[in-house]
Amino acid sequence: MLALLSVSDKRGLVPFAQGLVRLGFRLLSTGGTLEALKGAGVPATKVSEHTQSPEILGGRVKTLHPRIHGGLLGRVELETDRAEMKAHGIEPISLVAVNLYPFRQTVASGAAEADVIEQIDIGGPAMVRASAKNFRHVSIVVDPDDYPAVLAELEQHKAVGEETRRKLMRKAFAHTAAYDASISAWLSSASGESFPGELSLTYQKAQDLRYGENPHQRGAFYREHSAPAEPTVAFSKVLQGKELSYNNILDLDAALGLLLEFPEKPCAVIIKHNTPCGVAVDDALVKAYRTARAVDEVSAFGGIVALNREVDEATAQAMAETFLEAVIAPSYSAAALQALAAKKNLRLLEAGPALASPQARPRAQLDARSVSGGLLLMDRDAVEPTLTWKVVSKRSPTPEEERALRFAWKVCKHVKSNAIVFSSGDQLLAQGGGQTNRVDSVRIAMKRGGDALKGSAVASDAFFPFRDGLDEAARAGATCVVHPGGSVRDAEVIAAADEHGMAMVLTGVRHFRH
């Protein structure tokens, strides 16, 4: 029996090879894999000796040879194939362990284009695909985590069963498809092409979920192949609690996105059903959390919390006072973990030190959303730290009002349209969103905020189509307003602001969130 081993990921290689030799396999190998085997005392034959053809072009051509691909593709049940193989001195290869050049890692390292291109594997994908196509006779192993199971099956049955070979085949084609998609994505990115004519997306499954949005829906969580520099939910470390649910992940991502709007000071965000119900900044994290929770304590029950500084004991004790589903933060002190340990179902996620940086910002990337028969793709609605506003009212906002307006505008971007947000300079006071008209959103926020809205700033994610929404905001006690402008009735709305003595600024930027 002949096996071919040629891997860039050498995890478990030597024990696997040793097991194959014990079972009577003869090994073929190349390059660094061959050196690793020989260094461990595992007998193996160089592929060029097997093919009786030298490696050429600096190693670019090693395995592209009939004695390799004939051995992989030969249908030994067919007399004609067996005769041809015998005539050309081709021996069947019954097991292949191949994983591909580290292309993604090379890209992530910032290597030059020439170095990245050298990591585009040619012979590896050809062997993987040939082996997978001939799965009835060849076991193709692309994942080192599968070595123990394959060895165990060989030891027990002297062969790899068809069910396992089919599973390995599916994994192999997924492996090469993801690899090619990574190359395509890099080429598009390098050329500045955000929306290529053919789009290939590739993610790794992080976990199966108990269910999707509802118990009758199946669900799974996929993530990128390597962790990005900025904090993400996908690559956060789960420290305690129940398994994350589909809805937990959605809400954690919403909380993290809003949290990244306020990196300069300790900030607390509380999310419920993908909607902010509490946001506050303060010099102390525990104060920020308590203020955020006080915005809407009813909605905070069962909520998702995001914090941008290490969780200390005081903040942990404050969070322990309320039933929460999950918390995401840069890190947790030992005392904080102890204070939360009794909340065994509370999910604690550690996002890493990047989240605590005053410069923390989300990276520019694309947002995708599936629709029936297709996919919508767009630029992420990015942070606007240097946005310049235009004052259109008779009165300009005071410095304190401008601070409140900027706070409200940042939060407003994360509320479902039609979005209305009332705030002070350091906390959310009330929000209304997800309504089919803007004035209803204002009224919902007014009902939630009550007297707390006196002297507040109000933000609208899109223009006021009529003055009625602004009139209601003024009646609630708002003294200043920010919105994109652009309505045919802008003059009427501006005049209403002047009637109420409100300062109004236009951004020229809309933040719809459907």
DASULRA-V154729 format. One record per residue. N is the residue number from 1. PHI is phi as a letter, one per 40 degrees, with the letter a starting at -180 (NA if undefined). PSI is psi in radians with two decimals (NA if undefined). Layout:
n=N phi=PHI psi=PSI
n=N phi=PHI psi=PSI
//
This chain:
n=1 phi=NA psi=2.44
n=2 phi=b psi=2.33
n=3 phi=b psi=2.51
n=4 phi=b psi=2.17
n=5 phi=b psi=2.12
n=6 phi=a psi=1.70
n=7 phi=b psi=2.53
n=8 phi=c psi=-0.61
n=9 phi=c psi=1.85
n=10 phi=c psi=0.28
n=11 phi=d psi=2.22
n=12 phi=g psi=0.11
n=13 phi=c psi=-0.92
n=14 phi=c psi=-0.85
n=15 phi=d psi=-0.65
n=16 phi=c psi=-0.83
n=17 phi=c psi=-0.72
n=18 phi=c psi=-0.69
n=19 phi=c psi=-0.70
n=20 phi=c psi=-0.73
n=21 phi=c psi=-0.73
n=22 phi=c psi=-0.54
n=23 phi=c psi=0.03
n=24 phi=g psi=0.15
n=25 phi=c psi=2.52
n=26 phi=c psi=2.42
n=27 phi=b psi=2.38
n=28 phi=b psi=2.52
n=29 phi=a psi=3.00
n=30 phi=a psi=2.80
n=31 phi=f psi=-2.27
n=32 phi=c psi=-0.52
n=33 phi=c psi=-0.77
n=34 phi=c psi=-0.74
n=35 phi=c psi=-0.73
n=36 phi=c psi=-0.71
n=37 phi=c psi=-0.82
n=38 phi=c psi=-0.63
n=39 phi=c psi=-0.45
n=40 phi=c psi=0.10
n=41 phi=g psi=0.37
n=42 phi=c psi=2.14
n=43 phi=c psi=2.32
n=44 phi=a psi=2.63
n=45 phi=b psi=2.38
n=46 phi=c psi=2.40
n=47 phi=d psi=-0.68
n=48 phi=c psi=-0.52
n=49 phi=c psi=-0.63
n=50 phi=c psi=-0.72
n=51 phi=c psi=-0.30
n=52 phi=f psi=0.63
n=53 phi=b psi=2.26
n=54 phi=c psi=2.69
n=55 phi=c psi=2.39
n=56 phi=b psi=2.97
n=57 phi=f psi=0.79
n=58 phi=g psi=0.50
n=59 phi=g psi=-0.01
n=60 phi=c psi=-0.49
n=61 phi=b psi=1.88
n=62 phi=b psi=-0.88
n=63 phi=b psi=-0.07
n=64 phi=c psi=1.40
n=65 phi=a psi=2.52
n=66 phi=d psi=-0.56
n=67 phi=c psi=-0.35
n=68 phi=c psi=-0.99
n=69 phi=c psi=-0.48
n=70 phi=c psi=-0.67
n=71 phi=c psi=-0.50
n=72 phi=c psi=-0.61
n=73 phi=c psi=-0.15
n=74 phi=c psi=2.24
n=75 phi=c psi=1.62
n=76 phi=c psi=-0.19
n=77 phi=c psi=-0.24
n=78 phi=c psi=2.22
n=79 phi=c psi=-0.66
n=80 phi=c psi=-0.74
n=81 phi=c psi=-0.75
n=82 phi=c psi=-0.70
n=83 phi=c psi=-0.77
n=84 phi=c psi=-0.74
n=85 phi=c psi=-0.72
n=86 phi=c psi=-0.71
n=87 phi=c psi=-0.56
n=88 phi=b psi=0.15
n=89 phi=g psi=0.67
n=90 phi=b psi=2.15
n=91 phi=c psi=2.35
n=92 phi=c psi=2.46
n=93 phi=b psi=2.06
n=94 phi=b psi=-0.22
n=95 phi=a psi=2.36
n=96 phi=b psi=2.27
n=97 phi=b psi=1.88
n=98 phi=b psi=2.27
n=99 phi=b psi=2.76
n=100 phi=c psi=2.90
n=101 phi=d psi=2.58
n=102 phi=c psi=1.18
n=103 phi=c psi=-0.89
n=104 phi=c psi=-0.73
n=105 phi=c psi=-0.64
n=106 phi=c psi=-0.73
n=107 phi=c psi=-0.81
n=108 phi=c psi=-0.46
n=109 phi=c psi=-0.17
n=110 phi=g psi=0.36
n=111 phi=c psi=2.76
n=112 phi=c psi=2.78
n=113 phi=d psi=-0.75
n=114 phi=c psi=-0.68
n=115 phi=c psi=-0.65
n=116 phi=c psi=-0.77
n=117 phi=c psi=-0.61
n=118 phi=c psi=-0.32
n=119 phi=c psi=0.22
n=120 phi=c psi=1.87
n=121 phi=c psi=2.41
n=122 phi=b psi=-0.98
n=123 phi=c psi=-0.63
n=124 phi=c psi=-0.96
n=125 phi=d psi=-0.62
n=126 phi=c psi=-0.75
n=127 phi=c psi=-0.71
n=128 phi=c psi=-0.81
n=129 phi=c psi=-0.70
n=130 phi=c psi=-0.78
n=131 phi=c psi=-0.75
n=132 phi=c psi=-0.67
n=133 phi=c psi=-0.65
n=134 phi=c psi=0.70
n=135 phi=c psi=-0.37
n=136 phi=c psi=-0.39
n=137 phi=b psi=-0.21
n=138 phi=b psi=2.33
n=139 phi=c psi=2.05
n=140 phi=b psi=2.10
n=141 phi=b psi=1.96
n=142 phi=b psi=-0.22
n=143 phi=b psi=2.06
n=144 phi=d psi=-0.43
n=145 phi=c psi=-0.28
n=146 phi=c psi=-0.13
n=147 phi=d psi=-0.88
n=148 phi=d psi=-0.73
n=149 phi=c psi=-0.70
n=150 phi=c psi=-0.78
n=151 phi=c psi=-0.76
n=152 phi=c psi=-0.71
n=153 phi=c psi=-0.69
n=154 phi=c psi=-0.74
n=155 phi=c psi=-0.62
n=156 phi=c psi=-0.67
n=157 phi=b psi=-0.05
n=158 phi=g psi=0.18
n=159 phi=a psi=2.81
n=160 phi=c psi=2.17
n=161 phi=c psi=2.81
n=162 phi=c psi=-0.70
n=163 phi=d psi=-0.74
n=164 phi=c psi=-0.72
n=165 phi=c psi=-0.66
n=166 phi=c psi=-0.70
n=167 phi=c psi=-0.76
n=168 phi=c psi=-0.64
n=169 phi=c psi=-0.84
n=170 phi=c psi=-0.74
n=171 phi=c psi=-0.63
n=172 phi=c psi=-0.80
n=173 phi=c psi=-0.61
n=174 phi=c psi=-0.65
n=175 phi=c psi=-0.84
n=176 phi=c psi=-0.61
n=177 phi=c psi=-0.76
n=178 phi=c psi=-0.66
n=179 phi=c psi=-0.82
n=180 phi=c psi=-0.65
n=181 phi=c psi=-0.64
n=182 phi=c psi=-0.70
n=183 phi=c psi=-0.78
n=184 phi=c psi=-0.75
n=185 phi=c psi=-0.72
n=186 phi=c psi=-0.74
n=187 phi=c psi=-0.72
n=188 phi=c psi=-0.77
n=189 phi=c psi=-0.75
n=190 phi=c psi=-0.49
n=191 phi=c psi=-0.02
n=192 phi=g psi=0.29
n=193 phi=c psi=1.78
n=194 phi=c psi=-0.54
n=195 phi=b psi=1.39
n=196 phi=c psi=2.82
n=197 phi=c psi=-0.62
n=198 phi=b psi=2.20
n=199 phi=b psi=2.18
n=200 phi=b psi=2.22
n=201 phi=b psi=2.43
n=202 phi=b psi=2.23
n=203 phi=b psi=2.76
n=204 phi=b psi=2.48
n=205 phi=c psi=2.13
n=206 phi=c psi=-0.68
n=207 phi=a psi=2.66
n=208 phi=c psi=2.49
n=209 phi=b psi=2.68
n=210 phi=d psi=-0.67
n=211 phi=a psi=3.09
n=212 phi=c psi=-2.36
n=213 phi=c psi=-0.56
n=214 phi=b psi=2.76
n=215 phi=d psi=-0.41
n=216 phi=c psi=-0.01
n=217 phi=b psi=2.30
n=218 phi=c psi=2.75
n=219 phi=a psi=2.69
n=220 phi=a psi=2.74
n=221 phi=b psi=2.16
n=222 phi=b psi=2.65
n=223 phi=b psi=2.93
n=224 phi=c psi=2.84
n=225 phi=c psi=-0.43
n=226 phi=b psi=2.63
n=227 phi=c psi=2.29
n=228 phi=c psi=3.00
n=229 phi=c psi=-0.60
n=230 phi=c psi=2.80
n=231 phi=c psi=2.46
n=232 phi=a psi=2.75
n=233 phi=c psi=-0.71
n=234 phi=d psi=-0.58
n=235 phi=b psi=0.27
n=236 phi=c psi=2.67
n=237 phi=c psi=2.20
n=238 phi=c psi=2.07
n=239 phi=c psi=-0.54
n=240 phi=a psi=2.94
n=241 phi=h psi=3.08
n=242 phi=c psi=2.89
n=243 phi=d psi=2.42
n=244 phi=c psi=2.43
n=245 phi=c psi=2.95
n=246 phi=d psi=-0.85
n=247 phi=c psi=-0.62
n=248 phi=d psi=-0.81
n=249 phi=c psi=-0.76
n=250 phi=d psi=-0.81
n=251 phi=c psi=-0.66
n=252 phi=c psi=-0.70
n=253 phi=c psi=-0.71
n=254 phi=c psi=-0.73
n=255 phi=c psi=-0.75
n=256 phi=c psi=-0.72
n=257 phi=c psi=-0.74
n=258 phi=c psi=-0.69
n=259 phi=d psi=-0.66
n=260 phi=c psi=-0.13
n=261 phi=c psi=-0.30
n=262 phi=b psi=1.14
n=263 phi=c psi=-0.34
n=264 phi=c psi=-0.56
n=265 phi=b psi=2.83
n=266 phi=d psi=2.30
n=267 phi=b psi=2.53
n=268 phi=b psi=2.34
n=269 phi=b psi=2.35
n=270 phi=b psi=2.22
n=271 phi=b psi=2.44
n=272 phi=b psi=2.16
n=273 phi=f psi=0.85
n=274 phi=g psi=0.27
n=275 phi=b psi=2.35
n=276 phi=c psi=2.23
n=277 phi=b psi=-0.02
n=278 phi=a psi=2.25
n=279 phi=a psi=2.31
n=280 phi=a psi=2.63
n=281 phi=b psi=2.63
n=282 phi=a psi=2.99
n=283 phi=c psi=-0.38
n=284 phi=b psi=2.37
n=285 phi=c psi=-0.70
n=286 phi=c psi=-0.63
n=287 phi=c psi=-0.72
n=288 phi=c psi=-0.75
n=289 phi=c psi=-0.83
n=290 phi=c psi=-0.67
n=291 phi=c psi=-0.78
n=292 phi=c psi=-0.75
n=293 phi=c psi=-0.64
n=294 phi=c psi=-0.31
n=295 phi=d psi=-0.74
n=296 phi=a psi=1.42
n=297 phi=c psi=-0.51
n=298 phi=c psi=-0.83
n=299 phi=c psi=-0.52
n=300 phi=c psi=-0.44
n=301 phi=c psi=2.14
n=302 phi=g psi=0.31
n=303 phi=c psi=3.13
n=304 phi=b psi=2.27
n=305 phi=b psi=2.38
n=306 phi=b psi=2.34
n=307 phi=b psi=2.51
n=308 phi=b psi=0.26
n=309 phi=b psi=2.84
n=310 phi=d psi=2.37
n=311 phi=c psi=2.09
n=312 phi=c psi=3.10
n=313 phi=c psi=-0.71
n=314 phi=c psi=-0.76
n=315 phi=c psi=-0.70
n=316 phi=c psi=-0.75
n=317 phi=c psi=-0.65
n=318 phi=c psi=-0.74
n=319 phi=c psi=-0.56
n=320 phi=c psi=-0.23
n=321 phi=c psi=-0.30
n=322 phi=b psi=2.53
n=323 phi=c psi=2.12
n=324 phi=b psi=2.66
n=325 phi=c psi=-0.76
n=326 phi=a psi=2.70
n=327 phi=b psi=2.37
n=328 phi=b psi=2.31
n=329 phi=a psi=2.90
n=330 phi=c psi=-0.72
n=331 phi=a psi=3.05
n=332 phi=b psi=2.36
n=333 phi=c psi=2.81
n=334 phi=d psi=-0.68
n=335 phi=c psi=-0.63
n=336 phi=c psi=-0.75
n=337 phi=c psi=-0.68
n=338 phi=c psi=-0.70
n=339 phi=c psi=-0.49
n=340 phi=c psi=-0.08
n=341 phi=c psi=-0.56
n=342 phi=c psi=-0.39
n=343 phi=c psi=1.28
n=344 phi=c psi=-0.47
n=345 phi=c psi=-0.21
n=346 phi=c psi=2.16
n=347 phi=c psi=2.16
n=348 phi=b psi=2.15
n=349 phi=b psi=2.34
n=350 phi=b psi=1.98
n=351 phi=c psi=-0.25
n=352 phi=h psi=2.88
n=353 phi=c psi=-0.40
n=354 phi=d psi=-0.51
n=355 phi=c psi=-0.42
n=356 phi=c psi=-0.04
n=357 phi=c psi=2.37
n=358 phi=c psi=-0.25
n=359 phi=b psi=0.14
n=360 phi=d psi=2.22
n=361 phi=a psi=2.59
n=362 phi=c psi=2.59
n=363 phi=c psi=2.74
n=364 phi=c psi=2.22
n=365 phi=a psi=-3.09
n=366 phi=b psi=2.53
n=367 phi=b psi=2.37
n=368 phi=b psi=2.54
n=369 phi=a psi=2.28
n=370 phi=c psi=2.53
n=371 phi=b psi=2.94
n=372 phi=d psi=2.06
n=373 phi=g psi=0.18
n=374 phi=a psi=-2.99
n=375 phi=a psi=2.31
n=376 phi=c psi=2.37
n=377 phi=b psi=2.37
n=378 phi=a psi=2.86
n=379 phi=c psi=2.51
n=380 phi=c psi=2.53
n=381 phi=c psi=1.61
n=382 phi=c psi=2.81
n=383 phi=c psi=2.55
n=384 phi=b psi=1.28
n=385 phi=c psi=-0.34
n=386 phi=b psi=0.49
n=387 phi=d psi=2.31
n=388 phi=b psi=2.23
n=389 phi=b psi=2.77
n=390 phi=b psi=2.10
n=391 phi=c psi=2.17
n=392 phi=b psi=-0.11
n=393 phi=c psi=2.94
n=394 phi=c psi=-0.57
n=395 phi=b psi=2.34
n=396 phi=c psi=2.65
n=397 phi=c psi=2.52
n=398 phi=c psi=2.88
n=399 phi=d psi=-0.68
n=400 phi=c psi=-0.67
n=401 phi=c psi=-0.70
n=402 phi=c psi=-0.69
n=403 phi=c psi=-0.73
n=404 phi=c psi=-0.67
n=405 phi=c psi=-0.74
n=406 phi=c psi=-0.65
n=407 phi=c psi=-0.85
n=408 phi=c psi=-0.70
n=409 phi=c psi=-0.69
n=410 phi=c psi=-0.71
n=411 phi=c psi=-0.68
n=412 phi=d psi=-0.59
n=413 phi=c psi=-0.33
n=414 phi=b psi=0.21
n=415 phi=b psi=2.45
n=416 phi=c psi=2.47
n=417 phi=c psi=2.60
n=418 phi=c psi=2.14
n=419 phi=b psi=2.32
n=420 phi=b psi=2.28
n=421 phi=b psi=2.25
n=422 phi=b psi=2.38
n=423 phi=a psi=2.91
n=424 phi=b psi=-2.89
n=425 phi=c psi=-0.20
n=426 phi=b psi=0.16
n=427 phi=a psi=2.65
n=428 phi=c psi=2.39
n=429 phi=b psi=-0.69
n=430 phi=a psi=2.69
n=431 phi=a psi=2.68
n=432 phi=b psi=2.36
n=433 phi=a psi=3.08
n=434 phi=g psi=0.34
n=435 phi=b psi=2.81
n=436 phi=c psi=-0.11
n=437 phi=a psi=2.69
n=438 phi=c psi=-0.59
n=439 phi=c psi=-0.59
n=440 phi=c psi=-0.66
n=441 phi=c psi=-0.71
n=442 phi=c psi=-0.78
n=443 phi=c psi=-0.64
n=444 phi=c psi=-0.78
n=445 phi=c psi=-0.69
n=446 phi=c psi=-0.75
n=447 phi=c psi=-0.67
n=448 phi=c psi=-0.70
n=449 phi=c psi=-0.61
n=450 phi=f psi=-2.36
n=451 phi=c psi=-0.33
n=452 phi=c psi=-0.27
n=453 phi=c psi=-0.08
n=454 phi=c psi=2.15
n=455 phi=g psi=0.26
n=456 phi=c psi=2.97
n=457 phi=b psi=2.59
n=458 phi=b psi=2.43
n=459 phi=b psi=2.48
n=460 phi=b psi=2.31
n=461 phi=c psi=-0.40
n=462 phi=b psi=3.05
n=463 phi=c psi=2.76
n=464 phi=c psi=2.03
n=465 phi=c psi=-0.41
n=466 phi=b psi=2.92
n=467 phi=c psi=-0.18
n=468 phi=c psi=-0.70
n=469 phi=c psi=-0.70
n=470 phi=c psi=-0.69
n=471 phi=d psi=-0.74
n=472 phi=c psi=-0.71
n=473 phi=c psi=-0.71
n=474 phi=c psi=-0.71
n=475 phi=c psi=-0.54
n=476 phi=c psi=-0.34
n=477 phi=h psi=0.07
n=478 phi=c psi=2.45
n=479 phi=b psi=-0.14
n=480 phi=a psi=2.75
n=481 phi=a psi=2.52
n=482 phi=b psi=2.34
n=483 phi=a psi=2.94
n=484 phi=c psi=-0.54
n=485 phi=g psi=3.13
n=486 phi=h psi=0.02
n=487 phi=c psi=2.69
n=488 phi=c psi=-0.28
n=489 phi=b psi=0.39
n=490 phi=d psi=-0.74
n=491 phi=c psi=-0.70
n=492 phi=c psi=-0.71
n=493 phi=c psi=-0.70
n=494 phi=c psi=-0.74
n=495 phi=c psi=-0.65
n=496 phi=c psi=-0.71
n=497 phi=c psi=-0.74
n=498 phi=c psi=-0.67
n=499 phi=d psi=-0.66
n=500 phi=c psi=-0.02
n=501 phi=g psi=0.41
n=502 phi=c psi=2.54
n=503 phi=c psi=2.36
n=504 phi=b psi=2.32
n=505 phi=b psi=2.53
n=506 phi=b psi=2.46
n=507 phi=b psi=-0.43
n=508 phi=g psi=0.08
n=509 phi=b psi=2.26
n=510 phi=b psi=2.60
n=511 phi=b psi=0.92
n=512 phi=d psi=2.48
n=513 phi=a psi=1.72
n=514 phi=c psi=NA
//
